[in-house]
């Protein structure tokens, strides 16, 4: 039991972090959000800002960049799907003095296991979102669904879900209990209905539509789906559903039947868990797609947990307990010479927002699709097939 527990912790290690990158770039023309609101419910950290800055335009011929935080503040709410939950990140109006929500990684473990978790493998991180904040009124907003991978949970990539929402999107991220953290800890992976993961995502969209405050601001005629690892495979399979207009795959592979819709395929150059060739297999079958291979990134370079592992300098302290092979797997993309996780985050955020703006909002606001190696993070490969921005 202890062995399974530690292995699960390795996949979900977290540390204090924010949701915006440090890079700067050209501003873009997007709708200006409102700056007034009612107070949100209880939160837990000091607010980074009180109002969303109004975006500006520039005459400079600089490439559009979306790695910085967008113009909206972000709220977060939880939907009850019966035996599982989904979180929704959405543009919000925040009062001065409001505080963002801190997520405790210990809370994702079954209560009966929490006492066994080593202190160095737990942590707090800032979701950069405000719990149950008042939704912004510049609606409706297009929607992106996010699907997590094996041994994970719905809050595993708040750096990404909150960031995308700050650019004027509603992001829904769902627990997949049959492949989630609790199932891994208990040795109960598997089960559920056929295509349970896809059904989870569709159920979350239904719950969003029915929500009295969030439903009216969600435009379910403009929907994207994305996911990491097993979640990327979920996204590629779910893309055949009519509700989804586009999809994104992060460190994943190709399903048996590839859906011809605009797509982005993100790859870690040194991924040892899902080798890059599997992601290339998906890209090469598409008609309108972008391939973004991040130099020196690995499989876990796209999860909040990677920053914690990087800051610890790796997990060598656990080699005697669980073996070098399992430590290496957990560190995939999260120790030098891998790229610093924040830089991988910035690249994922930039291309995701640009793609979604072009496909679901306004092609003119997205700018040109270029290799951003000299602007954000070095890319080992960047390719475009067809016209993925529409």
N, C-alpha and C positions, 0 to 999 in steps of 0.2 A: 504494500500500500504506500509506504514512504517513497519508494522508488518512482511509482507512477506520479505521486504528488510533486516531487521535485522536477520531474520531466515536464509536467504541465506548467509549473511556475516558470521554467526557463522560457517558455513561449509567451509569457504574459508579463514579464518583468516590466515595471514602469518607474519613471522618475519624474520630478517636477519639470514641467515643460509648458511652453505656450503654444499658440496656434499660428503664429505668423513668422515669416522668415525675416532675415536681416538685410536682404538685398534691396536695392532701390532700382527704379526703372521708370519708363515713360508712363504717364497716366493715360487713361482711356475714357471714352465718352460712354458712360452708363447712366441709367436713371438715378436721379438724386433721391436718397432716402429721407424720410421724415426724422426729426430729432426729438419729438415729444412722446410721452407715454405715461402709463400708470406704472406703479412700482411692481417688480416681479416678486416672487415668493422667496423664501429663505435661501441664501447662498453662502459661500464659505470663504472667499478670498477678496482682497482689495480689488476694486475695479480698475482695469488698465486705462480706460477712458470713459467719458460719460455720454458722449454723443458721437454718432457716426460722421466722419468728415465728408463733406461734399466732394465728389470727384470733380476733376477739372479736365480741360483739354489742353493740348499743346500743339504748336505748329512744327515742332522739331520732328525730323524724320527718323525718330528712334523706334526700334521695334516695340510693339505692345508687350507688356509684361504683367503677369498675374500671380507672381510668387509672393508679392506683398498682400497683406490683409486687404479685403475688399471694403467698400464704403458702408456696409451695413454692420450694425451690432447683431449678435446672434443669440437667440433663445433656444432652450432645449426642453422638450416635454417627452413624457413616456406614455406609450400606448399599450393597453392591455389586450393581448391577443388570445387570452384564455390561459393556456399552459405555458405561454412564453410572452416576451415583451419586445417592443421596438422603441427606439428613441428617434425623435424627430428634431433636427436642427433647422432653424428657420430665421429669416430676417426679423428683427425685433426692434422695439423702441424701449430705450433704457433711461430711467431716471438717474440723475446724479447721485452718487453714493452707493449704487447697486453693486453687488459683488458677484463675480463669476463662480461657477461651481467647480469644486475640487473633487476629482474622482479618486477613491481609495481602491487600489488594485486588490486589496485583501477581500473586499466585498464580493468579488466575483466567484470566490471559492465557496463550496458548501460549508456551512457553519461548523460541521463536525470535523472539518479538516484544518480550520484556520489556525488552531493552536500549534500545529506541527510545521508551519511555514517559517523558514529562517528569516530573521529581520532584514538581512541584506537583500532578500529577494522580494521585498514588498516596497511599495512607495506610493506617493501621491502625485497627481499631475493635474494641471489646470486645463479644463476643457475649453476655456475661453468663450464659454456660453453661459447664459443666465437662465437659471431654472424657472420655467413657466412664465417667462417674460411676455409682455403684451406684443402680439404680432404686429409688424409694420403694416401700414395700410396701402402701400403701393403694390397692390395685388392685381391679378394672380401671379404666382411665381412658378416656374417650371420645376420639375421634381427629378431628383436622382436617388435611386435605391442603391445601397451598399451591402454587399454580402461578405461576411468574414470567413476565414479558413478553418482548418482543423485545429482543435485545442484552443480556440479563441472565443470571443464574446462580442456583443454588439458595440462596446465602447473601445474596441482595440485600436482604432485609427482616428481618434478625435482631432488630431492635427490636420487631418484631411477633411473629415465631414464638417467640422466647424468652419474651416477655411472656405470650402466651396459655398456654404450657406452665406458667408459674408459677402459674396459676389451676387446675391440676389436669387438664390436657389433654395428649395426645401429639400433636405437630405434625410432619407429614412434608412436606418440601419437596424437589422433584425437579428435576434438570437436564433441560431440554428442548434437547437438542443441536442439533436442526435449526433452532431459532430463537435459540440462545444466543449468548453473547459471542464464543466462539471462531469460530463460524460467521460472525458479522458481521465480525470482524477479517479473516478469510480470504476474505470475499466469497462464502460458500458457504451463505447462508440458503436454507431450503427442503429438500425431500426427506423421507425417512421414509415410513412406512406411512400409509394413510388414518387420520385421527384419532390420529396418533402421540402428540400431547400427552396425550390422554385415556388412551391405552394406557400412557404413562409413569407416570401417577398410579396406575392400577390395578396396575401392576407393583410400584410402591413399596409399596402396601398389602399385596400378596402377600409381599413380602420382609420387611415388618414382622411379619406374622403368623408367618413362619417363623423369625424371630430367636429364639435360645434364651433371652435375657433380656428382651427388649422385647415379644416376641410374647405371653407369658403375662399381661402387664399392660395390653395394648391391647384395648379392647372394640370390635371391628369390627362390632358390631351398633348402634353409635352413632357415626356418621361425618358430618362436614361437609366441604365443599370450598370453597375461596376462591382468589382470584387477582387479580393486578394487570394492567391493560391487556389484552394478549393472553391473559394468564393468567386474567383475569376472564371472558373469552369461553370459555376452556377450562372454567372452573368451571360456567358456565351450560349448556354442552353436556354435560358429564359428569354434571350433576345428574339426567339421565334414567336413569342407571345405578341399579339397585336398592340398591346399597350405601350411597348417599348419602341422608341424611335431610333435609338443609338445604343451602343454598348462599349464598355471599356474592360480590358483584361489586364490584371496586374500580377506578374510572376506566375502565370498559369499556363494552360495548354489548350489544345483544340478539342472540341467535342466531336462526336462521330459525324454529326451533320452541322456544317457551318452556315450560319444565317448571314445573308448578304444585306447588311445594314451598315451605315458608316460606323467606324470603330477606331479605337486606339489600343495598341498593344504595348504595354510597358514591360521591360525586361531588365533584370539585374545581370550585368555582364558576367559576374562570377557566381551566379546562383548555382549552388550545389544540391539543392533540394528539388527544384523543378528546373532542370537544365534548360538553357536558353533555346536549344533546338526545338523544344516543345512549343514555346511561344512563337518562334519563327514559323512553325508549321501552321499555326492559326493565321498569322499575318499574310503568308504567301497564298492563302486561299481566298482572301478578301478582294473585293473590287474597289472599295473606297476606304482607305485605312492609313493610319500613321503608325510607324514603328519607332519607339523611343527606348534605346538601350543605354542605361546609365553606367558610365565607366566606373569600375571597381565597386559596384553595388552587388549585394547578394539577396538571398530570398527574403530575409527579414528586414531589409532596408526600407520597407514600406509600412512599418507598424510602430506605434508609440513605444513599445517595449525596447526597440533597438537603441534608443538614446540611453536608457538605463544601463544596458549591457556595455555600451561604448564608454560611458562614464566610469563604470567599474573597471574598465580595462580588460574585460573578458570574464570568463567563469572558470578559470583554472582551479579555483578553490573547491570545485565540485567534481573534478576529474576522478578522484579516488572513490567517491561515492557512487557516481553513475557511469563512469567510464569516459575515456577521451572521445569516443565516437559521438556520444550524445552531446557532450559539451560542444564539439565542433559543429554539430547540426544547429544547436541553439544559437551559436555565435555567427551563423551564416549571414554575412553582410554587416555585422555589428562590431567588429574589432579591426584595428589597423592590420593590413593596409587598405581595408575597405574604406570607401568614402565616408566622411562624417554624415551620420543619418540625416541631420537637418538639411543638408544639400540635396539629398535624394528626395526628401519631403518637398523641398521647393520646386524641384523639377516636376514631380507628380502633380503638385497643385497647379503650377503654371499651365501645363498642357491640358489638364482636365478642364480648368475654367475656360481656357481659350476655345476648346472643342465644344463645350456646352453652350457658351455664348453664341458661337457661330451657328450651331445646329438648332438651338431651342429659343434663342432670343433675337439677335440681330447680327447678321454676318459682318456688317460694317464695324461693330464694336470689338470684334475679335482680332483685328489686325491680320498681318501675314503670318503664315505658318513657316517657321524657320528653325534651323538648328541653333539652339541656345547655348552651345558649349562655351562660348566666350562671354556669355552674359550671366548664366546661373550656375550650371554644373556641367563638367565635361561629359559628352556623350560618346560612347564607343560605336554607336551606329544610329543613324537617323534616316528613315526612308518614308516616302509618300507614294501610295498607290491611288490612282484616280483622283477624286476631288472630295476628300473627307470633311472639309469645312462647308461643303455645299455651295 
